[in-house]
Amino acid sequence: MMVIVQTCAVVLLAPVLLRSIASTIAIALTAGPMLQLAGVLAQAPIGRVLAAWGYLTVLIVGLALWIGSLSRKRQMFVVAVASMLMLGGMVCTYLSAEFSSSKRFWNPIEQWEIVVAILVSGAAAAWVSRGSKTKRT
């Protein structure tokens, strides 16, 4: 649950939290102790905790690249899309786990791969398009 709260907070507060490289690094590094605490409380294996930290770090870097390359108005669009993907995916996964007839183990990290791939590819496209615009002027 702590991982979900951390992820949602980063996505919703991305324009405020990820303003510079230093703040992005600080957010990515401070996610580690919180994830370690969550892993201890959930008695999760260290491999799963490190995988969650890796996914969260890639998500933070992807959001920072995407947010940093766009205007303030378009940053809100990024927040809306990322929030829809993260919150919607997590809610759908939770509902399927809660109300499904099969007793499959709910693993939210399965959903993160898709979201992280979308965010990183969007960030790369935004970064490339920003670079091409500055070369023309």
Order of alpha helices (4+ residues) and beta strands (2+ residues): alpha-alpha-alpha-alpha-alpha-alpha
